């Protein structure tokens, strides 16, 4: 029997594509509006996303003890969000560390390391964007820059990878991902990063475009890590909350990695008061 061509496979996935597009039409404007608003609403949004992601993570790794471990982890995430919103980054990290230790102690022995890792992962998801957005002058631009890179990478990789096909990127972890999609994602991130850099007036366009390529690779590595985690624990999706995408982890996996690197770089160059400028001003 003749194998299905990449183009036909792309068309046959029309139902999934329609769900993804409809979800994006709802989620993208919400994310942009919350980013523009900033402040407590932004912190609440990312804190809630982190707690929801933690529930999915612990549901994968902790089995029957997930309610107790999630409750402790969620409390530590909430405390960390409050502290980082007040610019107490050290206190936020301490809250996450305490929560990770306490939640791990409640988990089955074989899942303790994974529970602790999940709180660190979800802590990065919450804290990184809040830190960047807290820069009064350039915080919104930094978040738009991250959105452009992660969304551009994901969209280009999805469409080009399915339309062209070709060699698999890492078939033992994620059989659907291809080198053509990965390279398309990096190119899209470079182009969109250059556009945001030009609009910001802060950056040398090509310097920030090169950074966009690195963050695109980080986002794709985050996606592959989540695929590895699901494969290890025998799950197809992390959840079902987002039609066409699966769970929150399925949608935010790339953003966690890219956001963490962006926040660390921004703090290293601009300090805790101007992390967004540190990220964008070159």
C-alpha positions in Angstrom: 0.0 0.0 0.0 1.3 3.5 -0.9 2.2 5.6 2.1 0.3 8.8 2.7 2.2 11.9 1.4 3.1 14.7 3.9 0.6 17.0 2.2 -2.3 14.6 2.5 -1.4 13.9 6.1 -1.5 17.7 6.7 -4.9 18.0 5.2 -6.2 14.9 7.0 -5.4 16.7 10.3 -7.9 19.4 9.5 -10.1 18.7 12.5 -7.2 19.1 14.9 -6.0 22.2 13.1 -9.5 23.8 13.4 -9.5 23.2 17.1 -6.0 24.7 17.5 -6.9 27.8 15.5 -10.1 28.3 17.5 -8.3 27.9 20.8 -5.6 30.4 19.6 -8.3 32.9 18.6 -9.5 32.9 22.2 -6.2 32.5 24.1 -4.0 34.9 22.2 -6.1 38.1 22.7 -6.5 37.2 26.4 -2.8 36.7 26.9 -2.0 40.0 25.1 -4.6 41.9 27.1 -3.4 40.6 30.4 0.2 41.4 29.4 -0.8 44.9 28.6 -2.6 45.3 31.9 0.3 44.1 33.9 0.3 44.4 37.7 -1.8 42.2 39.9 -3.9 40.8 37.0 -0.7 39.6 35.2 0.6 38.0 38.3 -2.7 36.3 39.0 -2.9 35.0 35.4 0.6 33.4 35.5 0.2 32.2 39.1 -3.1 30.4 38.0 -1.4 29.0 34.9 1.5 27.7 37.1 -0.9 26.0 39.6 -2.9 24.4 36.8 0.3 23.2 35.2 1.5 21.8 38.6 -1.8 19.8 38.8 -1.1 18.2 35.4 2.5 17.5 36.3 1.8 15.8 39.6 -1.1 13.9 38.1 1.5 12.4 35.8 4.1 11.6 38.3 2.5 11.2 41.8 -0.5 9.0 41.2 -2.8 8.6 44.2 -1.0 11.2 46.3 -1.6 14.0 43.9 -4.1 16.0 46.0 -1.9 16.5 49.0 1.2 17.2 47.0 -0.6 19.6 44.7 -2.1 21.5 47.6 1.3 22.0 49.2 3.0 22.9 45.9 0.2 25.3 45.0 0.5 27.1 48.3 4.3 27.5 47.7 3.6 28.8 44.2 1.0 31.3 45.5 3.5 32.6 48.1 6.2 32.8 45.5 4.0 34.9 43.2 3.1 37.3 46.0 6.8 37.7 46.9 8.1 38.2 43.4 5.4 40.7 42.7 6.8 42.7 45.6 10.3 42.3 44.0 11.4 39.8 46.7 13.0 37.3 44.4 15.1 35.6 47.0 12.0 35.0 49.2 10.1 33.6 46.2 12.8 31.1 45.5 12.9 30.2 49.2 9.1 29.6 49.2 9.5 27.3 46.2 12.3 25.4 47.8 10.3 24.8 51.0 7.3 23.8 49.0 9.3 21.4 46.8 10.7 19.7 49.9 7.4 19.4 51.7 5.5 18.2 48.6 8.2 15.7 47.8 7.9 14.3 51.4 4.2 13.6 50.8 4.7 11.9 47.5 5.5 8.2 46.9 9.2 7.4 47.2 9.7 6.8 43.5 8.1 10.0 42.5 9.6 12.4 45.0 12.3 13.8 42.8 9.8 14.4 40.0 7.4 16.2 42.3 10.2 18.5 43.5 11.2 19.1 39.9 7.6 19.9 39.0 7.4 22.7 41.6 10.7 24.2 40.3 9.3 23.9 36.7 6.0 25.6 37.6 7.9 28.2 39.6 9.9 29.2 36.6 6.7 29.4 34.6 5.2 31.9 37.0 8.2 33.9 38.1 10.0 34.5 34.9 7.2 36.5 33.1 6.3 38.4 36.3 9.9 39.4 36.8 10.2 40.6 33.2 6.8 42.4 33.2 7.7 44.2 36.4 10.2 46.4 34.5 8.1 49.5 34.2 9.7 50.9 31.1 10.2 47.8 28.9 8.3 45.0 30.6 5.4 44.8 28.1 7.8 44.8 25.1 9.8 41.9 26.7 6.7 39.8 27.1 5.6 40.6 23.5 9.1 39.6 22.4 8.8 36.3 24.2 5.3 35.7 22.8 6.5 36.4 19.3 9.4 33.9 19.6 7.5 31.1 21.3 4.3 31.4 19.2 6.2 32.0 16.0 8.3 28.9 16.7 5.4 26.7 17.5 3.2 27.9 14.6 6.0 27.6 11.9 7.1 24.2 13.2 3.6 22.9 13.2 2.7 24.0 9.7 6.0 23.5 7.9 6.7 20.3 9.7 3.4 18.8 8.7 3.5 20.2 5.1 7.0 19.2 4.3 7.7 16.3 6.6 11.2 14.8 6.2 13.7 13.5 8.8 12.5 13.2 12.3 14.0 15.5 14.9 14.0 13.1 17.9 11.7 10.1 17.0 12.4 8.2 20.3 10.9 11.2 22.2 8.4 12.9 19.8 7.8 11.0 16.5 5.9 13.9 15.0 8.6 16.5 15.1 10.8 17.1 12.1 14.0 18.9 11.3 12.1 20.9 8.7 9.7 22.1 11.3 12.4 22.9 13.8 14.4 25.0 11.3 11.3 26.8 10.2 10.6 27.6 13.8 14.0 29.1 14.3 13.7 31.2 11.1 10.2 32.5 12.2 11.6 33.4 15.6 14.5 35.3 14.1 12.2 37.3 11.8 9.6 38.1 14.5 12.4 38.9 17.0 13.8 41.4 14.5 10.4 43.0 14.1 9.9 43.4 17.8 13.5 44.7 18.2 12.9 47.3 15.5 9.6 48.4 17.1 11.1 48.7 20.6 13.9 51.1 19.5 16.0 49.6 22.2 18.0 47.0 20.4 20.4 46.3 17.6 18.0 44.3 15.5 20.3 41.5 14.5 21.7 41.0 18.0 18.2 40.5 19.3 17.4 38.3 16.3 20.3 36.0 17.1 19.0 35.9 20.7 15.6 35.0 19.3 17.2 32.0 17.5 18.7 30.8 20.8 15.3 31.3 22.7 13.6 29.4 19.8 15.9 26.5 20.3 15.3 26.6 24.1 11.5 26.6 23.4 11.8 23.6 21.2 14.0 21.8 23.8 11.3 22.6 26.4 8.7 21.0 24.1 10.8 17.9 23.7 11.3 17.7 27.4 7.6 17.7 28.0 7.2 15.0 25.3 9.9 12.9 27.1 8.0 13.3 30.4 4.7 12.2 28.9 6.3 9.2 27.2 8.1 8.2 30.4 4.8 8.2 32.4 2.6 6.8 29.5 0.5 9.8 28.7 -0.5 11.2 25.3 -1.4 14.7 26.6 -0.9 16.4 29.9 -4.6 17.2 30.1 -7.6 18.2 28.0 -8.3 21.8 29.1 -7.3 23.4 25.8 -9.1 21.9 22.7 -6.6 21.0 20.0 -3.6 21.4 22.3 -4.3 19.2 25.3 -3.3 20.5 28.7 -1.6 23.6 30.0 1.8 21.9 29.9 1.3 21.0 26.2 0.7 24.7 25.5 3.3 26.3 27.8 6.2 23.9 27.6 8.2 26.0 25.2 7.4 29.2 27.1 8.8 27.8 30.4 12.3 27.2 28.9 12.4 30.4 26.8 11.0 32.6 29.6 13.4 31.3 32.2 16.5 31.9 30.0 15.1 35.4 29.0 14.5 36.3 32.7 18.0 35.1 33.8 19.7 37.0 31.0 17.7 40.1 31.7 18.5 40.0 35.4 22.2 39.4 34.6 22.4 42.4 32.4 19.8 44.8 33.8 19.4 43.7 37.4 16.1 43.0 39.2 14.8 46.5 38.5 15.3 46.5 34.7 15.3 42.9 33.6 13.3 43.6 30.4 15.7 46.3 29.4 18.6 44.0 30.1 17.0 41.5 27.7 16.3 43.9 24.9 18.9 46.7 25.1 22.1 45.7 23.3 
